[in-house]
Amino acid sequence: MHTLIEDRLCLFALHSSRAFGERLALHLGVSLGAHEERNFEDGEHKSRPLEDVAGRDVFVVHSLYGEPNESGNDKLCRLLFFIGALKDAGAARVTAVVPYLAYARKDRQTKERDPVTTRYVACLFEAVGTDALMTLDVHNLAAYQNAFRCRTVHLEAGSLFTKFLLPQLAGLDPVVVSPDAGGIKRAEAFRQGLAEALGRPVGMAVAEKYRSAGVVSGNLLVGDVDGRTAIIVDDLISTGTTVARAAAACRDGGAASVMALASHGLFTDKAGEVLGGPLLQQLVVSDSVAPGRGGADALQTKLAVVSSAALFGDAIMQLHNGM
């Protein structure tokens, strides 16, 4: 049983993240807090809690991915305004629970006068009084932790993927593949967890990747995948180009089969075309981004979604109870 100070913990989920919030509330054994979101004719909006939050420990769920009717910018603005309203209403602490954090990929200057957007987003959260931010598998963990002065909680989906894959890997020889040099630490952490769960060694490989002006190149693979099950691990899939290049390199290297794991399945419209062919046998993502996106429709036969509600719920509990 979870130990909760139920009269002090309060959980809200903004409208477009309500399905995720309901799964989270079910795991926690609480009800979602009542709130209002009102749109005005000129495109402006307001959000406010409809219950007393004074002195309470408040968690607000909102995943900041873009949708046809609501961009990541729109969602970020709504979340910031709602957090500000909670603080003005006397909330003792407000934690933003953000399964997918927008702008986390732009964490450093790669060209002259480039913005460091991750840091600017951190400043916005802090400006409205956010006490803590909880998210899943950001693009660059060090950049995320350094950008925020408020408390940060970083969750990883590796254990969810390991649990999902274990029954499928019996009798197979898996090798974990990072699709680029920047993802080596993430892939290595997953490899270690998978090897421990399987009770036997798991190999590692790294694909070559260069990106300039939005163009991805590179097709070399370092590591042995011949006759093995290649498992590509990345933080997100958007157009699918990075994963497709890594999968092609694995196929060229003689891999018996190839699957891909990504914490965030953004799946733009192009992804269905890029990943819909025979390169990949399976795609596994978390539920940080709601299903039903255009690029995912063509991938349904190979796409699996694992729930992260328990992962977030346990982290909320530990934070609430001072652990």
C-alpha positions in Angstrom: 0.0 0.0 0.0 1.2 3.5 -0.7 1.5 5.9 2.2 -0.2 9.1 1.3 -1.1 12.2 3.3 -4.3 12.3 1.3 -5.6 15.6 2.6 -2.4 17.4 1.5 -1.6 15.7 -1.9 -3.5 17.1 -4.9 -3.2 15.9 -8.5 -4.4 17.8 -11.5 -4.2 17.0 -15.2 -4.8 19.6 -17.8 -7.4 18.6 -20.5 -5.1 17.3 -23.3 -3.2 15.1 -20.7 -6.3 13.9 -18.9 -6.0 10.3 -20.1 -2.5 10.0 -18.7 -3.5 11.8 -15.5 -6.4 9.3 -15.0 -3.9 6.4 -15.3 -1.7 8.1 -12.8 -4.5 8.8 -10.4 -5.6 5.2 -10.5 -2.1 4.0 -9.6 -2.0 6.5 -6.7 -5.5 5.8 -5.5 -6.5 9.4 -5.6 -9.0 11.5 -7.7 -8.0 14.1 -10.1 -8.5 17.7 -8.8 -11.3 19.7 -10.4 -10.2 22.7 -12.5 -11.4 25.0 -15.2 -9.8 25.7 -18.6 -11.5 28.4 -20.5 -10.8 29.7 -24.1 -11.6 33.2 -25.2 -12.7 34.3 -28.6 -9.4 36.1 -29.3 -7.4 33.0 -28.7 -6.4 33.8 -25.1 -7.3 31.4 -22.2 -7.3 31.0 -18.5 -6.9 28.0 -16.2 -7.7 27.8 -12.5 -8.2 25.2 -9.8 -11.8 24.7 -8.6 -10.8 23.4 -5.2 -8.8 24.6 -2.2 -5.1 24.1 -2.7 -3.8 26.3 0.1 -1.0 24.5 2.0 -1.2 21.4 -0.2 1.4 19.5 -2.1 0.2 19.9 -5.7 1.2 17.8 -8.8 0.2 19.0 -12.3 0.3 16.6 -15.2 0.8 18.0 -18.7 2.9 16.4 -21.5 4.3 19.1 -23.8 4.2 17.5 -27.3 2.5 19.3 -30.2 -0.8 18.2 -31.7 -2.8 19.5 -34.7 -5.1 21.5 -32.5 -2.6 22.5 -29.8 1.1 23.1 -30.2 3.8 22.4 -27.6 3.9 26.2 -27.2 0.2 26.3 -26.4 0.6 23.5 -23.8 3.6 25.1 -22.2 1.8 28.4 -21.8 -1.3 26.7 -20.3 0.9 24.8 -17.8 2.8 27.9 -16.7 -0.3 29.9 -16.2 -1.9 27.1 -14.2 1.1 26.7 -12.0 1.1 30.5 -11.4 -2.6 30.3 -10.4 -1.8 27.4 -8.0 1.0 29.4 -6.3 -1.2 32.5 -6.0 -3.9 30.3 -4.4 -1.5 29.3 -1.7 -0.2 25.8 -2.8 2.7 24.8 -0.5 4.5 23.1 -3.3 3.8 22.7 -7.0 5.5 20.0 -9.1 5.1 20.0 -12.8 4.8 16.4 -14.0 5.8 16.6 -17.7 6.2 13.2 -19.4 7.5 14.8 -22.6 9.4 18.1 -22.0 9.3 20.4 -25.1 12.5 22.1 -26.2 14.8 19.7 -24.4 16.7 18.9 -27.6 18.0 22.5 -28.0 20.3 22.3 -25.0 23.5 23.9 -26.4 24.8 26.3 -29.1 25.7 24.5 -32.3 25.9 27.5 -34.5 26.8 31.2 -33.9 24.2 33.0 -31.9 22.1 29.9 -31.4 19.5 29.9 -28.6 19.9 27.6 -25.6 16.1 27.0 -25.4 16.2 24.4 -22.6 17.6 27.1 -20.3 14.9 29.6 -21.4 12.2 27.1 -20.7 13.7 26.5 -17.2 13.6 30.2 -16.5 9.9 30.3 -17.4 9.0 27.5 -15.1 10.9 29.1 -12.2 9.3 32.5 -12.9 5.8 31.2 -12.1 7.0 29.5 -8.9 7.5 25.9 -9.9 9.1 24.0 -7.0 10.0 20.8 -8.9 9.8 19.4 -12.4 9.5 15.7 -13.1 10.0 14.3 -16.6 11.0 11.1 -18.5 14.2 10.5 -20.5 15.2 14.0 -21.6 17.6 14.3 -24.5 20.6 15.4 -22.5 20.4 14.7 -18.7 23.3 16.9 -17.7 21.9 19.9 -19.7 18.5 19.4 -18.1 19.8 19.3 -14.6 22.1 22.3 -15.1 19.3 24.4 -16.7 16.9 24.3 -13.8 17.6 25.8 -10.4 14.4 24.3 -9.0 14.4 20.6 -8.1 14.5 18.2 -11.0 13.3 14.6 -11.0 14.4 12.5 -14.0 12.8 9.1 -14.7 14.0 6.5 -17.2 11.9 4.1 -19.2 14.6 1.4 -19.4 13.1 -0.8 -16.8 9.7 -0.6 -18.5 11.2 -1.7 -21.8 13.2 -4.5 -20.1 10.2 -6.0 -18.5 8.3 -5.8 -21.8 11.1 -7.5 -23.8 12.1 -10.3 -21.4 9.6 -12.9 -22.6 10.6 -12.2 -26.3 14.3 -12.6 -25.7 14.4 -16.1 -24.4 16.9 -18.1 -26.5 17.9 -15.0 -28.5 21.3 -13.2 -28.6 20.5 -9.5 -28.2 22.8 -6.6 -28.8 21.9 -3.1 -27.8 22.6 -0.4 -30.4 23.0 3.3 -29.9 21.9 5.2 -33.1 24.6 7.8 -32.6 27.5 8.7 -30.3 25.4 11.0 -28.2 23.1 8.2 -27.1 25.9 5.9 -25.9 25.3 6.5 -22.2 21.6 5.9 -22.6 22.1 2.7 -24.5 24.8 1.4 -22.2 22.6 2.0 -19.1 19.8 0.0 -20.9 22.3 -2.7 -21.9 23.5 -3.1 -18.3 19.9 -3.4 -17.0 18.9 -5.9 -19.7 22.0 -8.1 -19.0 21.2 -8.1 -15.3 17.6 -9.1 -16.0 18.6 -11.8 -18.5 21.4 -13.1 -16.3 23.8 -13.2 -19.2 26.0 -10.9 -21.3 24.5 -8.5 -23.8 26.5 -6.9 -26.6 26.8 -3.3 -27.6 27.1 -1.5 -30.9 27.1 2.2 -32.1 25.8 3.5 -35.4 27.5 6.5 -37.1 25.4 9.7 -37.4 26.0 13.3 -38.5 23.4 16.0 -38.6 23.8 19.4 -40.2 21.1 21.8 -41.3 18.5 19.1 -40.6 20.3 16.6 -42.9 21.3 13.2 -41.4 24.2 11.2 -42.8 26.5 8.4 -41.8 26.1 4.6 -42.3 28.9 2.9 -40.4 28.3 0.5 -37.5 30.8 -0.3 -34.7 30.1 -3.6 -33.0 29.1 -7.1 -33.9 25.4 -7.6 -34.8 25.8 -10.6 -37.2 23.1 -13.2 -36.6 21.9 -11.4 -33.4 18.7 -9.4 -32.4 19.6 -5.8 -32.6 17.8 -3.5 -30.2 18.1 0.2 -31.1 17.6 2.5 -28.1 16.8 6.2 -28.4 15.1 8.9 -26.4 12.5 9.8 -29.1 11.3 9.1 -32.6 10.0 12.0 -34.6 10.5 11.5 -38.4 12.2 8.2 -37.8 15.2 9.0 -40.0 17.8 8.3 -37.2 16.3 5.0 -36.3 15.9 4.0 -39.9 19.6 4.7 -40.6 20.7 2.6 -37.6 18.3 -0.2 -38.6 19.7 -0.3 -42.1 23.3 -0.4 -40.7 22.3 -3.3 -38.5 20.7 -5.2 -41.5 23.9 -4.5 -43.5 25.9 -5.9 -40.5 23.9 -9.2 -40.7 21.4 -8.7 -37.8 18.8 -11.5 -37.7 16.2 -9.0 -36.6 16.0 -5.4 -35.6 13.7 -3.6 -33.1 13.7 -0.1 -31.7 12.8 1.4 -28.3 12.1 5.1 -27.7 10.7 6.8 -24.7 8.8 9.3 -26.7 6.9 8.4 -29.9 6.3 11.7 -31.5 5.8 10.1 -35.0 5.4 12.9 -37.4 3.5 12.1 -40.6 6.7 11.2 -42.3 7.5 8.5 -39.8 5.0 6.0 -41.2 6.7 6.1 -44.6 10.3 6.0 -43.1 9.7 3.2 -40.7 6.8 1.3 -42.3 9.0 -1.0 -44.4 10.7 -4.3 -43.4 13.7 -2.9 -41.6 12.1 -3.0 -38.2 10.2 -6.0 -36.8 9.0 -4.0 -33.7 8.7 -0.5 -32.3 8.2 0.0 -28.6 7.4 3.4 -27.0 6.1 4.7 -23.7 2.8 6.5 -23.3 4.4 9.9 -22.7 2.9 11.0 -26.0 -0.8 10.0 -26.6 -1.4 7.4 -29.3 -3.3 8.2 -32.5 -0.7 10.5 -34.2 -0.7 10.5 -38.0 2.7 9.0 -38.4 1.9 6.1 -36.1 -1.1 4.9 -38.1 1.0 3.0 -40.7 3.0 1.4 -37.9 0.2 -0.2 -35.9 1.2 -3.7 -36.8 4.6 -3.3 -35.3 4.0 -0.7 -32.6 3.7 -1.4 -28.9 3.0 1.1 -26.1 4.1 0.5 -22.5 2.6 2.5 -19.6 4.7 4.8 -17.5 2.0 5.6 -15.0 3.4 3.4 -12.3 6.9 4.8 -12.8 5.6 8.4 -12.4 3.2 7.4 -9.6 6.0 5.9 -7.5 8.2 8.9 -8.0 5.3 11.2 -7.0 4.8 9.2 -3.9 8.5 9.4 -2.9 8.6 13.1 -3.5 5.4 13.7 -1.6 6.7 11.6 1.4 10.0 13.3 1.5 12.0 10.4 0.2 
